[in-house]
Amino acid sequence: MPVDFSGCPYGRPFAYHRMDSVGARVELVDASRQPAFLDRWHPGGAPMPALDETSGA
């Protein structure tokens, strides 16, 4: 997926990628940010699974 914007050069742990095939923009965020995200936006919610690109699944 082509990078639309990366916050990494600015010390921010996220990037936006274009998925032209479905007309979407995907935000990738460092997994270490997940607990703070869940605390604020989904208190008590289950963590989102990490993608495992090595499993082939």
Buried (B, 14 or more C-beta within 10 A) or exposed (E): BEEEBEEEEEEEEBBBBBEEEEEEEEEBBEEEEEEEEBEEEEEEEEEEEEEEEEEEE
